[in-house]
Amino acid sequence: MDPHTEATLVPPLAAVPLPRDPIGPDLPLPDHATSTSERGSFSLAVCTCGWRGPARRSRDLARKDATRHTAE
């Protein structure tokens, strides 16, 4: 059996960028502005404070992680 040699490399989940400034460059960011990001078949929640949730296969669970983070 021949090895699969045409695989596409995907950056690690830790390389997910934080969300962009939703307000504007001149205004201060809120303490916690969360969004979801996708890497392949995984979705994860990220926050402007640097927090990242676990990778989930369910977008809904990633959104719930973000909601729980902002409630803390």
mmCIF file as Biopython writes it, N, C-alpha, C and O atoms, coordinates in Angstrom:
data_model
#
loop_
_atom_site.group_PDB
_atom_site.id
_atom_site.type_symbol
_atom_site.label_atom_id
_atom_site.label_alt_id
_atom_site.label_comp_id
_atom_site.label_asym_id
_atom_site.label_entity_id
_atom_site.label_seq_id
_atom_site.pdbx_PDB_ins_code
_atom_site.Cartn_x
_atom_site.Cartn_y
_atom_site.Cartn_z
_atom_site.occupancy
_atom_site.B_iso_or_equiv
_atom_site.auth_seq_id
_atom_site.auth_asym_id
_atom_site.pdbx_PDB_model_num
ATOM 1   N N  . MET A ? 1  ? 0.846   -1.174 0.000  1.0 0.0 1  A 1 
ATOM 2   C CA . MET A ? 1  ? 0.000   0.000  0.000  1.0 0.0 1  A 1 
ATOM 3   C C  . MET A ? 1  ? 0.894   1.241  0.000  1.0 0.0 1  A 1 
ATOM 4   O O  . MET A ? 1  ? 1.812   1.340  0.814  1.0 0.0 1  A 1 
ATOM 5   N N  . ASP A ? 2  ? 0.637   2.179  -0.897 1.0 0.0 2  A 1 
ATOM 6   C CA . ASP A ? 2  ? 1.439   3.388  -1.007 1.0 0.0 2  A 1 
ATOM 7   C C  . ASP A ? 2  ? 1.013   4.396  0.062  1.0 0.0 2  A 1 
ATOM 8   O O  . ASP A ? 2  ? -0.178  4.546  0.334  1.0 0.0 2  A 1 
ATOM 9   N N  . PRO A ? 3  ? 1.979   5.085  0.665  1.0 0.0 3  A 1 
ATOM 10  C CA . PRO A ? 3  ? 1.611   6.111  1.651  1.0 0.0 3  A 1 
ATOM 11  C C  . PRO A ? 3  ? 0.960   7.299  0.957  1.0 0.0 3  A 1 
ATOM 12  O O  . PRO A ? 3  ? 1.235   7.590  -0.207 1.0 0.0 3  A 1 
ATOM 13  N N  . HIS A ? 4  ? 0.115   7.959  1.678  1.0 0.0 4  A 1 
ATOM 14  C CA . HIS A ? 4  ? -0.557  9.149  1.157  1.0 0.0 4  A 1 
ATOM 15  C C  . HIS A ? 4  ? 0.426   10.311 1.221  1.0 0.0 4  A 1 
ATOM 16  O O  . HIS A ? 4  ? 0.799   10.744 2.312  1.0 0.0 4  A 1 
ATOM 17  N N  . THR A ? 5  ? 0.848   10.819 0.076  1.0 0.0 5  A 1 
ATOM 18  C CA . THR A ? 5  ? 1.886   11.852 0.056  1.0 0.0 5  A 1 
ATOM 19  C C  . THR A ? 5  ? 1.368   13.236 -0.289 1.0 0.0 5  A 1 
ATOM 20  O O  . THR A ? 5  ? 2.139   14.195 -0.270 1.0 0.0 5  A 1 
ATOM 21  N N  . GLU A ? 6  ? 0.091   13.370 -0.602 1.0 0.0 6  A 1 
ATOM 22  C CA . GLU A ? 6  ? -0.437  14.661 -1.001 1.0 0.0 6  A 1 
ATOM 23  C C  . GLU A ? 6  ? -1.301  15.292 0.090  1.0 0.0 6  A 1 
ATOM 24  O O  . GLU A ? 6  ? -2.237  16.032 -0.212 1.0 0.0 6  A 1 
ATOM 25  N N  . ALA A ? 7  ? -0.997  15.008 1.336  1.0 0.0 7  A 1 
ATOM 26  C CA . ALA A ? 7  ? -1.771  15.570 2.447  1.0 0.0 7  A 1 
ATOM 27  C C  . ALA A ? 7  ? -1.462  17.058 2.592  1.0 0.0 7  A 1 
ATOM 28  O O  . ALA A ? 7  ? -0.329  17.488 2.372  1.0 0.0 7  A 1 
ATOM 29  N N  . THR A ? 8  ? -2.457  17.826 2.956  1.0 0.0 8  A 1 
ATOM 30  C CA . THR A ? 8  ? -2.287  19.252 3.183  1.0 0.0 8  A 1 
ATOM 31  C C  . THR A ? 8  ? -2.010  19.477 4.656  1.0 0.0 8  A 1 
ATOM 32  O O  . THR A ? 8  ? -2.766  19.019 5.513  1.0 0.0 8  A 1 
ATOM 33  N N  . LEU A ? 9  ? -0.929  20.181 4.955  1.0 0.0 9  A 1 
ATOM 34  C CA . LEU A ? 9  ? -0.603  20.476 6.342  1.0 0.0 9  A 1 
ATOM 35  C C  . LEU A ? 9  ? -1.545  21.546 6.871  1.0 0.0 9  A 1 
ATOM 36  O O  . LEU A ? 9  ? -1.834  22.524 6.181  1.0 0.0 9  A 1 
ATOM 37  N N  . VAL A ? 10 ? -2.019  21.362 8.085  1.0 0.0 10 A 1 
ATOM 38  C CA . VAL A ? 10 ? -2.917  22.309 8.745  1.0 0.0 10 A 1 
ATOM 39  C C  . VAL A ? 10 ? -2.201  22.817 9.984  1.0 0.0 10 A 1 
ATOM 40  O O  . VAL A ? 10 ? -1.639  22.020 10.736 1.0 0.0 10 A 1 
ATOM 41  N N  . PRO A ? 11 ? -2.207  24.140 10.217 1.0 0.0 11 A 1 
ATOM 42  C CA . PRO A ? 11 ? -1.550  24.653 11.416 1.0 0.0 11 A 1 
ATOM 43  C C  . PRO A ? 11 ? -2.213  24.114 12.677 1.0 0.0 11 A 1 
ATOM 44  O O  . PRO A ? 11 ? -3.401  23.792 12.652 1.0 0.0 11 A 1 
ATOM 45  N N  . PRO A ? 12 ? -1.476  24.009 13.775 1.0 0.0 12 A 1 
ATOM 46  C CA . PRO A ? 12 ? -2.074  23.511 15.020 1.0 0.0 12 A 1 
ATOM 47  C C  . PRO A ? 12 ? -3.180  24.443 15.501 1.0 0.0 12 A 1 
ATOM 48  O O  . PRO A ? 12 ? -3.211  25.622 15.148 1.0 0.0 12 A 1 
ATOM 49  N N  . LEU A ? 13 ? -4.086  23.902 16.308 1.0 0.0 13 A 1 
ATOM 50  C CA . LEU A ? 13 ? -5.212  24.695 16.801 1.0 0.0 13 A 1 
ATOM 51  C C  . LEU A ? 13 ? -4.757  25.883 17.635 1.0 0.0 13 A 1 
ATOM 52  O O  . LEU A ? 13 ? -5.473  26.880 17.732 1.0 0.0 13 A 1 
ATOM 53  N N  . ALA A ? 14 ? -3.572  25.790 18.242 1.0 0.0 14 A 1 
ATOM 54  C CA . ALA A ? 14 ? -3.065  26.904 19.039 1.0 0.0 14 A 1 
ATOM 55  C C  . ALA A ? 14 ? -2.734  28.100 18.148 1.0 0.0 14 A 1 
ATOM 56  O O  . ALA A ? 14 ? -2.563  29.206 18.660 1.0 0.0 14 A 1 
ATOM 57  N N  . ALA A ? 15 ? -2.639  27.911 16.835 1.0 0.0 15 A 1 
ATOM 58  C CA . ALA A ? 15 ? -2.298  28.987 15.918 1.0 0.0 15 A 1 
ATOM 59  C C  . ALA A ? 15 ? -3.521  29.774 15.458 1.0 0.0 15 A 1 
ATOM 60  O O  . ALA A ? 15 ? -3.404  30.621 14.572 1.0 0.0 15 A 1 
ATOM 61  N N  . VAL A ? 16 ? -4.681  29.516 16.035 1.0 0.0 16 A 1 
ATOM 62  C CA . VAL A ? 16 ? -5.899  30.236 15.640 1.0 0.0 16 A 1 
ATOM 63  C C  . VAL A ? 16 ? -5.750  31.684 16.071 1.0 0.0 16 A 1 
ATOM 64  O O  . VAL A ? 16 ? -5.484  31.952 17.243 1.0 0.0 16 A 1 
ATOM 65  N N  . PRO A ? 17 ? -5.916  32.626 15.146 1.0 0.0 17 A 1 
ATOM 66  C CA . PRO A ? 17 ? -5.762  34.037 15.525 1.0 0.0 17 A 1 
ATOM 67  C C  . PRO A ? 17 ? -6.933  34.509 16.378 1.0 0.0 17 A 1 
ATOM 68  O O  . PRO A ? 17 ? -8.038  33.973 16.288 1.0 0.0 17 A 1 
ATOM 69  N N  . LEU A ? 18 ? -6.681  35.501 17.193 1.0 0.0 18 A 1 
ATOM 70  C CA . LEU A ? 18 ? -7.748  36.102 17.980 1.0 0.0 18 A 1 
ATOM 71  C C  . LEU A ? 18 ? -8.675  36.874 17.047 1.0 0.0 18 A 1 
ATOM 72  O O  . LEU A ? 18 ? -8.253  37.279 15.964 1.0 0.0 18 A 1 
ATOM 73  N N  . PRO A ? 19 ? -9.924  37.087 17.442 1.0 0.0 19 A 1 
ATOM 74  C CA . PRO A ? 19 ? -10.840 37.832 16.582 1.0 0.0 19 A 1 
ATOM 75  C C  . PRO A ? 19 ? -10.340 39.250 16.352 1.0 0.0 19 A 1 
ATOM 76  O O  . PRO A ? 19 ? -9.667  39.830 17.205 1.0 0.0 19 A 1 
ATOM 77  N N  . ARG A ? 20 ? -10.672 39.793 15.207 1.0 0.0 20 A 1 
ATOM 78  C CA . ARG A ? 20 ? -10.267 41.165 14.901 1.0 0.0 20 A 1 
ATOM 79  C C  . ARG A ? 20 ? -11.088 42.146 15.719 1.0 0.0 20 A 1 
ATOM 80  O O  . ARG A ? 20 ? -12.146 41.806 16.249 1.0 0.0 20 A 1 
ATOM 81  N N  . ASP A ? 21 ? -10.595 43.339 15.812 1.0 0.0 21 A 1 
ATOM 82  C CA . ASP A ? 21 ? -11.243 44.392 16.583 1.0 0.0 21 A 1 
ATOM 83  C C  . ASP A ? 21 ? -12.650 44.658 16.033 1.0 0.0 21 A 1 
ATOM 84  O O  . ASP A ? 21 ? -12.775 45.220 14.945 1.0 0.0 21 A 1 
ATOM 85  N N  . PRO A ? 22 ? -13.715 44.269 16.756 1.0 0.0 22 A 1 
ATOM 86  C CA . PRO A ? 22 ? -15.070 44.463 16.242 1.0 0.0 22 A 1 
ATOM 87  C C  . PRO A ? 22 ? -15.559 45.897 16.347 1.0 0.0 22 A 1 
ATOM 88  O O  . PRO A ? 22 ? -16.548 46.253 15.705 1.0 0.0 22 A 1 
ATOM 89  N N  . ILE A ? 23 ? -14.890 46.733 17.142 1.0 0.0 23 A 1 
ATOM 90  C CA . ILE A ? 23 ? -15.375 48.085 17.398 1.0 0.0 23 A 1 
ATOM 91  C C  . ILE A ? 23 ? -14.703 49.101 16.474 1.0 0.0 23 A 1 
ATOM 92  O O  . ILE A ? 23 ? -15.381 49.949 15.894 1.0 0.0 23 A 1 
ATOM 93  N N  . GLY A ? 24 ? -13.445 49.026 16.340 1.0 0.0 24 A 1 
ATOM 94  C CA . GLY A ? 24 ? -12.690 49.966 15.522 1.0 0.0 24 A 1 
ATOM 95  C C  . GLY A ? 24 ? -11.306 50.148 16.121 1.0 0.0 24 A 1 
ATOM 96  O O  . GLY A ? 24 ? -11.099 49.853 17.298 1.0 0.0 24 A 1 
ATOM 97  N N  . PRO A ? 25 ? -10.362 50.627 15.335 1.0 0.0 25 A 1 
ATOM 98  C CA . PRO A ? 25 ? -8.985  50.719 15.829 1.0 0.0 25 A 1 
ATOM 99  C C  . PRO A ? 25 ? -8.777  51.779 16.902 1.0 0.0 25 A 1 
ATOM 100 O O  . PRO A ? 25 ? -7.842  51.660 17.694 1.0 0.0 25 A 1 
ATOM 101 N N  . ASP A ? 26 ? -9.623  52.824 16.958 1.0 0.0 26 A 1 
ATOM 102 C CA . ASP A ? 26 ? -9.407  53.916 17.909 1.0 0.0 26 A 1 
ATOM 103 C C  . ASP A ? 26 ? -10.114 53.727 19.238 1.0 0.0 26 A 1 
ATOM 104 O O  . ASP A ? 26 ? -9.827  54.443 20.197 1.0 0.0 26 A 1 
ATOM 105 N N  . LEU A ? 27 ? -11.035 52.772 19.311 1.0 0.0 27 A 1 
ATOM 106 C CA . LEU A ? 27 ? -11.794 52.559 20.542 1.0 0.0 27 A 1 
ATOM 107 C C  . LEU A ? 27 ? -11.227 51.377 21.312 1.0 0.0 27 A 1 
ATOM 108 O O  . LEU A ? 27 ? -10.718 50.437 20.702 1.0 0.0 27 A 1 
ATOM 109 N N  . PRO A ? 28 ? -11.304 51.403 22.641 1.0 0.0 28 A 1 
ATOM 110 C CA . PRO A ? 28 ? -10.774 50.276 23.417 1.0 0.0 28 A 1 
ATOM 111 C C  . PRO A ? 28 ? -11.623 49.020 23.216 1.0 0.0 28 A 1 
ATOM 112 O O  . PRO A ? 28 ? -12.835 49.096 23.013 1.0 0.0 28 A 1 
ATOM 113 N N  . LEU A ? 29 ? -10.970 47.882 23.276 1.0 0.0 29 A 1 
ATOM 114 C CA . LEU A ? 29 ? -11.678 46.609 23.166 1.0 0.0 29 A 1 
ATOM 115 C C  . LEU A ? 29 ? -12.408 46.291 24.462 1.0 0.0 29 A 1 
ATOM 116 O O  . LEU A ? 29 ? -11.914 46.629 25.538 1.0 0.0 29 A 1 
ATOM 117 N N  . PRO A ? 30 ? -13.558 45.656 24.390 1.0 0.0 30 A 1 
ATOM 118 C CA . PRO A ? 30 ? -14.197 45.189 25.623 1.0 0.0 30 A 1 
ATOM 119 C C  . PRO A ? 30 ? -13.334 44.096 26.245 1.0 0.0 30 A 1 
ATOM 120 O O  . PRO A ? 30 ? -12.505 43.495 25.563 1.0 0.0 30 A 1 
ATOM 121 N N  . ASP A ? 31 ? -13.527 43.840 27.529 1.0 0.0 31 A 1 
ATOM 122 C CA . ASP A ? 31 ? -12.722 42.829 28.207 1.0 0.0 31 A 1 
ATOM 123 C C  . ASP A ? 31 ? -12.844 41.467 27.542 1.0 0.0 31 A 1 
ATOM 124 O O  . ASP A ? 31 ? -11.846 40.763 27.390 1.0 0.0 31 A 1 
ATOM 125 N N  . HIS A ? 32 ? -14.044 41.087 27.147 1.0 0.0 32 A 1 
ATOM 126 C CA . HIS A ? 32 ? -14.263 39.758 26.572 1.0 0.0 32 A 1 
ATOM 127 C C  . HIS A ? 32 ? -15.172 39.862 25.348 1.0 0.0 32 A 1 
ATOM 128 O O  . HIS A ? 32 ? -16.389 39.991 25.480 1.0 0.0 32 A 1 
ATOM 129 N N  . ALA A ? 33 ? -14.584 39.806 24.176 1.0 0.0 33 A 1 
ATOM 130 C CA . ALA A ? 33 ? -15.340 39.743 22.927 1.0 0.0 33 A 1 
ATOM 131 C C  . ALA A ? 33 ? -15.035 38.381 22.309 1.0 0.0 33 A 1 
ATOM 132 O O  . ALA A ? 33 ? -13.930 38.150 21.819 1.0 0.0 33 A 1 
ATOM 133 N N  . THR A ? 34 ? -16.009 37.491 22.335 1.0 0.0 34 A 1 
ATOM 134 C CA . THR A ? 34 ? -15.776 36.125 21.868 1.0 0.0 34 A 1 
ATOM 135 C C  . THR A ? 34 ? -16.314 35.914 20.462 1.0 0.0 34 A 1 
ATOM 136 O O  . THR A ? 34 ? -17.222 36.614 20.012 1.0 0.0 34 A 1 
ATOM 137 N N  . SER A ? 35 ? -15.741 34.947 19.788 1.0 0.0 35 A 1 
ATOM 138 C CA . SER A ? 35 ? -16.226 34.515 18.484 1.0 0.0 35 A 1 
ATOM 139 C C  . SER A ? 35 ? -15.818 33.052 18.317 1.0 0.0 35 A 1 
ATOM 140 O O  . SER A ? 35 ? -15.109 32.501 19.160 1.0 0.0 35 A 1 
ATOM 141 N N  . THR A ? 36 ? -16.260 32.432 17.242 1.0 0.0 36 A 1 
ATOM 142 C CA . THR A ? 36 ? -15.852 31.064 16.972 1.0 0.0 36 A 1 
ATOM 143 C C  . THR A ? 36 ? -14.986 31.048 15.721 1.0 0.0 36 A 1 
ATOM 144 O O  . THR A ? 36 ? -15.134 31.883 14.828 1.0 0.0 36 A 1 
ATOM 145 N N  . SER A ? 37 ? -14.094 30.091 15.681 1.0 0.0 37 A 1 
ATOM 146 C CA . SER A ? 37 ? -13.191 29.920 14.559 1.0 0.0 37 A 1 
ATOM 147 C C  . SER A ? 37 ? -13.204 28.453 14.170 1.0 0.0 37 A 1 
ATOM 148 O O  . SER A ? 37 ? -13.445 27.584 15.008 1.0 0.0 37 A 1 
ATOM 149 N N  . GLU A ? 38 ? -12.945 28.180 12.907 1.0 0.0 38 A 1 
ATOM 150 C CA . GLU A ? 38 ? -12.965 26.789 12.448 1.0 0.0 38 A 1 
ATOM 151 C C  . GLU A ? 38 ? -11.616 26.387 11.892 1.0 0.0 38 A 1 
ATOM 152 O O  . GLU A ? 38 ? -10.955 27.155 11.194 1.0 0.0 38 A 1 
ATOM 153 N N  . ARG A ? 39 ? -11.223 25.168 12.216 1.0 0.0 39 A 1 
ATOM 154 C CA . ARG A ? 39 ? -10.013 24.540 11.689 1.0 0.0 39 A 1 
ATOM 155 C C  . ARG A ? 39 ? -10.410 23.160 11.208 1.0 0.0 39 A 1 
ATOM 156 O O  . ARG A ? 39 ? -10.589 22.244 12.011 1.0 0.0 39 A 1 
ATOM 157 N N  . GLY A ? 40 ? -10.548 23.008 9.910  1.0 0.0 40 A 1 
ATOM 158 C CA . GLY A ? 40 ? -10.972 21.720 9.379  1.0 0.0 40 A 1 
ATOM 159 C C  . GLY A ? 40 ? -12.366 21.392 9.863  1.0 0.0 40 A 1 
ATOM 160 O O  . GLY A ? 40 ? -13.293 22.181 9.686  1.0 0.0 40 A 1 
ATOM 161 N N  . SER A ? 41 ? -12.518 20.236 10.471 1.0 0.0 41 A 1 
ATOM 162 C CA . SER A ? 41 ? -13.844 19.836 10.958 1.0 0.0 41 A 1 
ATOM 163 C C  . SER A ? 41 ? -14.060 20.237 12.414 1.0 0.0 41 A 1 
ATOM 164 O O  . SER A ? 41 ? -15.045 19.819 13.024 1.0 0.0 41 A 1 
ATOM 165 N N  . PHE A ? 42 ? -13.167 21.031 12.977 1.0 0.0 42 A 1 
ATOM 166 C CA . PHE A ? 42 ? -13.284 21.452 14.373 1.0 0.0 42 A 1 
ATOM 167 C C  . PHE A ? 42 ? -13.642 22.921 14.468 1.0 0.0 42 A 1 
ATOM 168 O O  . PHE A ? 42 ? -13.252 23.726 13.622 1.0 0.0 42 A 1 
ATOM 169 N N  . SER A ? 43 ? -14.386 23.262 15.506 1.0 0.0 43 A 1 
ATOM 170 C CA . SER A ? 43 ? -14.758 24.632 15.800 1.0 0.0 43 A 1 
ATOM 171 C C  . SER A ? 43 ? -14.315 24.926 17.227 1.0 0.0 43 A 1 
ATOM 172 O O  . SER A ? 43 ? -14.416 24.067 18.102 1.0 0.0 43 A 1 
ATOM 173 N N  . LEU A ? 44 ? -13.822 26.140 17.460 1.0 0.0 44 A 1 
ATOM 174 C CA . LEU A ? 44 ? -13.450 26.495 18.823 1.0 0.0 44 A 1 
ATOM 175 C C  . LEU A ? 44 ? -13.770 27.950 19.077 1.0 0.0 44 A 1 
ATOM 176 O O  . LEU A ? 44 ? -13.831 28.762 18.153 1.0 0.0 44 A 1 
ATOM 177 N N  . ALA A ? 45 ? -13.971 28.263 20.323 1.0 0.0 45 A 1 
ATOM 178 C CA . ALA A ? 45 ? -14.270 29.626 20.742 1.0 0.0 45 A 1 
ATOM 179 C C  . ALA A ? 45 ? -12.972 30.327 21.087 1.0 0.0 45 A 1 
ATOM 180 O O  . ALA A ? 45 ? -12.080 29.728 21.688 1.0 0.0 45 A 1 
ATOM 181 N N  . VAL A ? 46 ? -12.860 31.601 20.708 1.0 0.0 46 A 1 
ATOM 182 C CA . VAL A ? 46 ? -11.697 32.410 21.054 1.0 0.0 46 A 1 
ATOM 183 C C  . VAL A ? 46 ? -12.186 33.740 21.613 1.0 0.0 46 A 1 
ATOM 184 O O  . VAL A ? 46 ? -13.293 34.184 21.306 1.0 0.0 46 A 1 
ATOM 185 N N  . CYS A ? 47 ? -11.352 34.371 22.436 1.0 0.0 47 A 1 
ATOM 186 C CA . CYS A ? 47 ? -11.721 35.626 23.087 1.0 0.0 47 A 1 
ATOM 187 C C  . CYS A ? 47 ? -10.581 36.626 22.933 1.0 0.0 47 A 1 
ATOM 188 O O  . CYS A ? 47 ? -9.422  36.238 22.787 1.0 0.0 47 A 1 
ATOM 189 N N  . THR A ? 48 ? -10.915 37.908 22.965 1.0 0.0 48 A 1 
ATOM 190 C CA . THR A ? 48 ? -9.904  38.951 22.845 1.0 0.0 48 A 1 
ATOM 191 C C  . THR A ? 48 ? -8.954  38.986 24.043 1.0 0.0 48 A 1 
ATOM 192 O O  . THR A ? 48 ? -7.876  39.574 23.953 1.0 0.0 48 A 1 
ATOM 193 N N  . CYS A ? 49 ? -9.337  38.364 25.166 1.0 0.0 49 A 1 
ATOM 194 C CA . CYS A ? 49 ? -8.455  38.334 26.338 1.0 0.0 49 A 1 
ATOM 195 C C  . CYS A ? 49 ? -7.361  37.275 26.203 1.0 0.0 49 A 1 
ATOM 196 O O  . CYS A ? 49 ? -6.468  37.197 27.046 1.0 0.0 49 A 1 
ATOM 197 N N  . GLY A ? 50 ? -7.426  36.456 25.142 1.0 0.0 50 A 1 
ATOM 198 C CA . GLY A ? 50 ? -6.423  35.419 24.932 1.0 0.0 50 A 1 
ATOM 199 C C  . GLY A ? 50 ? -6.922  34.014 25.220 1.0 0.0 50 A 1 
ATOM 200 O O  . GLY A ? 50 ? -6.235  33.041 24.910 1.0 0.0 50 A 1 
ATOM 201 N N  . TRP A ? 51 ? -8.092  33.892 25.799 1.0 0.0 51 A 1 
ATOM 202 C CA . TRP A ? 51 ? -8.659  32.579 26.118 1.0 0.0 51 A 1 
ATOM 203 C C  . TRP A ? 51 ? -9.058  31.858 24.840 1.0 0.0 51 A 1 
ATOM 204 O O  . TRP A ? 51 ? -9.545  32.475 23.893 1.0 0.0 51 A 1 
ATOM 205 N N  . ARG A ? 52 ? -8.846  30.541 24.820 1.0 0.0 52 A 1 
ATOM 206 C CA . ARG A ? 52 ? -9.315  29.693 23.723 1.0 0.0 52 A 1 
ATOM 207 C C  . ARG A ? 52 ? -9.991  28.484 24.326 1.0 0.0 52 A 1 
ATOM 208 O O  . ARG A ? 52 ? -9.472  27.871 25.258 1.0 0.0 52 A 1 
ATOM 209 N N  . GLY A ? 53 ? -11.139 28.145 23.798 1.0 0.0 53 A 1 
ATOM 210 C CA . GLY A ? 53 ? -11.860 26.966 24.260 1.0 0.0 53 A 1 
ATOM 211 C C  . GLY A ? 53 ? -11.330 25.716 23.583 1.0 0.0 53 A 1 
ATOM 212 O O  . GLY A ? 53 ? -10.510 25.794 22.669 1.0 0.0 53 A 1 
ATOM 213 N N  . PRO A ? 54 ? -11.800 24.567 24.034 1.0 0.0 54 A 1 
ATOM 214 C CA . PRO A ? 54 ? -11.367 23.309 23.416 1.0 0.0 54 A 1 
ATOM 215 C C  . PRO A ? 54 ? -11.937 23.162 22.014 1.0 0.0 54 A 1 
ATOM 216 O O  . PRO A ? 54 ? -12.987 23.722 21.699 1.0 0.0 54 A 1 
ATOM 217 N N  . ALA A ? 55 ? -11.245 22.413 21.182 1.0 0.0 55 A 1 
ATOM 218 C CA . ALA A ? 55 ? -11.728 22.140 19.827 1.0 0.0 55 A 1 
ATOM 219 C C  . ALA A ? 55 ? -12.938 21.221 19.922 1.0 0.0 55 A 1 
ATOM 220 O O  . ALA A ? 55 ? -12.911 20.206 20.618 1.0 0.0 55 A 1 
ATOM 221 N N  . ARG A ? 56 ? -13.980 21.585 19.222 1.0 0.0 56 A 1 
ATOM 222 C CA . ARG A ? 56 ? -15.229 20.817 19.243 1.0 0.0 56 A 1 
ATOM 223 C C  . ARG A ? 56 ? -15.634 20.477 17.816 1.0 0.0 56 A 1 
ATOM 224 O O  . ARG A ? 56 ? -15.338 21.225 16.884 1.0 0.0 56 A 1 
ATOM 225 N N  . ARG A ? 57 ? -16.304 19.358 17.651 1.0 0.0 57 A 1 
ATOM 226 C CA . ARG A ? 57 ? -16.875 19.038 16.340 1.0 0.0 57 A 1 
ATOM 227 C C  . ARG A ? 57 ? -18.221 19.735 16.152 1.0 0.0 57 A 1 
ATOM 228 O O  . ARG A ? 57 ? -18.714 19.844 15.029 1.0 0.0 57 A 1 
ATOM 229 N N  . SER A ? 58 ? -18.808 20.202 17.240 1.0 0.0 58 A 1 
ATOM 230 C CA . SER A ? 58 ? -20.109 20.865 17.200 1.0 0.0 58 A 1 
ATOM 231 C C  . SER A ? 58 ? -19.916 22.377 17.354 1.0 0.0 58 A 1 
ATOM 232 O O  . SER A ? 58 ? -19.328 22.833 18.335 1.0 0.0 58 A 1 
ATOM 233 N N  . ARG A ? 59 ? -20.409 23.145 16.389 1.0 0.0 59 A 1 
ATOM 234 C CA . ARG A ? 59 ? -20.344 24.610 16.493 1.0 0.0 59 A 1 
ATOM 235 C C  . ARG A ? 59 ? -21.151 25.099 17.692 1.0 0.0 59 A 1 
ATOM 236 O O  . ARG A ? 59 ? -20.765 26.054 18.366 1.0 0.0 59 A 1 
ATOM 237 N N  . ASP A ? 60 ? -22.269 24.438 17.947 1.0 0.0 60 A 1 
ATOM 238 C CA . ASP A ? 60 ? -23.121 24.833 19.060 1.0 0.0 60 A 1 
ATOM 239 C C  . ASP A ? 60 ? -22.376 24.712 20.393 1.0 0.0 60 A 1 
ATOM 240 O O  . ASP A ? 60 ? -22.491 25.590 21.248 1.0 0.0 60 A 1 
ATOM 241 N N  . LEU A ? 61 ? -21.617 23.633 20.571 1.0 0.0 61 A 1 
ATOM 242 C CA . LEU A ? 61 ? -20.844 23.481 21.813 1.0 0.0 61 A 1 
ATOM 243 C C  . LEU A ? 61 ? -19.761 24.546 21.916 1.0 0.0 61 A 1 
ATOM 244 O O  . LEU A ? 61 ? -19.492 25.038 23.012 1.0 0.0 61 A 1 
ATOM 245 N N  . ALA A ? 62 ? -19.138 24.911 20.810 1.0 0.0 62 A 1 
ATOM 246 C CA . ALA A ? 62 ? -18.130 25.979 20.836 1.0 0.0 62 A 1 
ATOM 247 C C  . ALA A ? 62 ? -18.775 27.302 21.235 1.0 0.0 62 A 1 
ATOM 248 O O  . ALA A ? 62 ? -18.196 28.070 22.004 1.0 0.0 62 A 1 
ATOM 249 N N  . ARG A ? 63 ? -19.973 27.570 20.715 1.0 0.0 63 A 1 
ATOM 250 C CA . ARG A ? 63 ? -20.686 28.798 21.102 1.0 0.0 63 A 1 
ATOM 251 C C  . ARG A ? 63 ? -21.041 28.785 22.586 1.0 0.0 63 A 1 
ATOM 252 O O  . ARG A ? 63 ? -20.946 29.814 23.255 1.0 0.0 63 A 1 
ATOM 253 N N  . LYS A ? 64 ? -21.447 27.629 23.102 1.0 0.0 64 A 1 
ATOM 254 C CA . LYS A ? 64 ? -21.760 27.520 24.534 1.0 0.0 64 A 1 
ATOM 255 C C  . LYS A ? 64 ? -20.514 27.733 25.383 1.0 0.0 64 A 1 
ATOM 256 O O  . LYS A ? 64 ? -20.593 28.333 26.455 1.0 0.0 64 A 1 
ATOM 257 N N  . ASP A ? 65 ? -19.355 27.246 24.913 1.0 0.0 65 A 1 
ATOM 258 C CA . ASP A ? 65 ? -18.099 27.493 25.623 1.0 0.0 65 A 1 
ATOM 259 C C  . ASP A ? 65 ? -17.839 29.000 25.710 1.0 0.0 65 A 1 
ATOM 260 O O  . ASP A ? 65 ? -17.450 29.509 26.761 1.0 0.0 65 A 1 
ATOM 261 N N  . ALA A ? 66 ? -18.056 29.703 24.603 1.0 0.0 66 A 1 
ATOM 262 C CA . ALA A ? 66 ? -17.848 31.153 24.583 1.0 0.0 66 A 1 
ATOM 263 C C  . ALA A ? 66 ? -18.809 31.857 25.533 1.0 0.0 66 A 1 
ATOM 264 O O  . ALA A ? 66 ? -18.410 32.779 26.245 1.0 0.0 66 A 1 
ATOM 265 N N  . THR A ? 67 ? -20.055 31.439 25.553 1.0 0.0 67 A 1 
ATOM 266 C CA . THR A ? 67 ? -21.049 32.032 26.444 1.0 0.0 67 A 1 
ATOM 267 C C  . THR A ? 67 ? -20.669 31.811 27.905 1.0 0.0 67 A 1 
ATOM 268 O O  . THR A ? 67 ? -20.777 32.726 28.721 1.0 0.0 67 A 1 
ATOM 269 N N  . ARG A ? 68 ? -20.227 30.608 28.233 1.0 0.0 68 A 1 
ATOM 270 C CA . ARG A ? 68 ? -19.789 30.320 29.613 1.0 0.0 68 A 1 
ATOM 271 C C  . ARG A ? 68 ? -18.575 31.153 29.983 1.0 0.0 68 A 1 
ATOM 272 O O  . ARG A ? 68 ? -18.457 31.598 31.125 1.0 0.0 68 A 1 
ATOM 273 N N  . HIS A ? 69 ? -17.665 31.372 29.032 1.0 0.0 69 A 1 
ATOM 274 C CA . HIS A ? 69 ? -16.473 32.164 29.327 1.0 0.0 69 A 1 
ATOM 275 C C  . HIS A ? 69 ? -16.844 33.610 29.642 1.0 0.0 69 A 1 
ATOM 276 O O  . HIS A ? 69 ? -16.307 34.188 30.586 1.0 0.0 69 A 1 
ATOM 277 N N  . THR A ? 70 ? -17.750 34.201 28.872 1.0 0.0 70 A 1 
ATOM 278 C CA . THR A ? 70 ? -18.115 35.595 29.116 1.0 0.0 70 A 1 
ATOM 279 C C  . THR A ? 70 ? -18.944 35.758 30.391 1.0 0.0 70 A 1 
ATOM 280 O O  . THR A ? 70 ? -18.992 36.846 30.965 1.0 0.0 70 A 1 
ATOM 281 N N  . ALA A ? 71 ? -19.596 34.683 30.832 1.0 0.0 71 A 1 
ATOM 282 C CA . ALA A ? 71 ? -20.388 34.751 32.065 1.0 0.0 71 A 1 
ATOM 283 C C  . ALA A ? 71 ? -19.515 34.666 33.313 1.0 0.0 71 A 1 
ATOM 284 O O  . ALA A ? 71 ? -19.964 35.023 34.402 1.0 0.0 71 A 1 
ATOM 285 N N  . GLU A ? 72 ? -18.291 34.204 33.173 1.0 0.0 72 A 1 
ATOM 286 C CA . GLU A ? 72 ? -17.398 34.037 34.348 1.0 0.0 72 A 1 
ATOM 287 C C  . GLU A ? 72 ? -16.951 35.362 34.901 1.0 0.0 72 A 1 
ATOM 288 O O  . GLU A ? 72 ? -16.204 35.403 35.879 1.0 0.0 72 A 1 
#
